């Protein structure tokens, strides 16, 4: 085999190895980075509300029921059932931060987390009720504020992708 042909084959082989390696690396990095930024969306308008990495289990002693559930790729998320004074039931997950706005003043009565006041939270885009912020009543405590989010008012982003349907006029 002639020397120029050997060099061309060697260059082609190096290119194939580089190309395949790049695909594998991009696939691994892409999968891992996707899991790092998974969101729950507002069920009403689709706005990103809370990143799964910001979920934090905060158990309540007054929950009617508690269960652990896998939500997205996050395992052992504590889902708690509560009933408000108007006999409305809510399944609530807790988080450290979320993309929400405060829709009320701080209130201390009828709290689901004893020792905490609460503020109603809404979606910043459509104003849908999203949950509550819980703030320690005592400023001399190690307790930190957290958010209680209504699971029924959220939608896991990967499930939202499966719900989108093309109108018949776009189908061939």
PyMOL commands that set and color helices and strands:
alter all, ss='L'
color gray80, all
select helices_A, chain A and resi 3-36+52-54+151-153+157-163+168-170
alter helices_A, ss='H'
color red, helices_A
select strands_A, chain A and resi 39-42+48-51+65-71+74-83+89-95+100-102+116-123+129-136+146-150+154-156
alter strands_A, ss='S'
color yellow, strands_A
deselect
rebuild
show_as cartoon
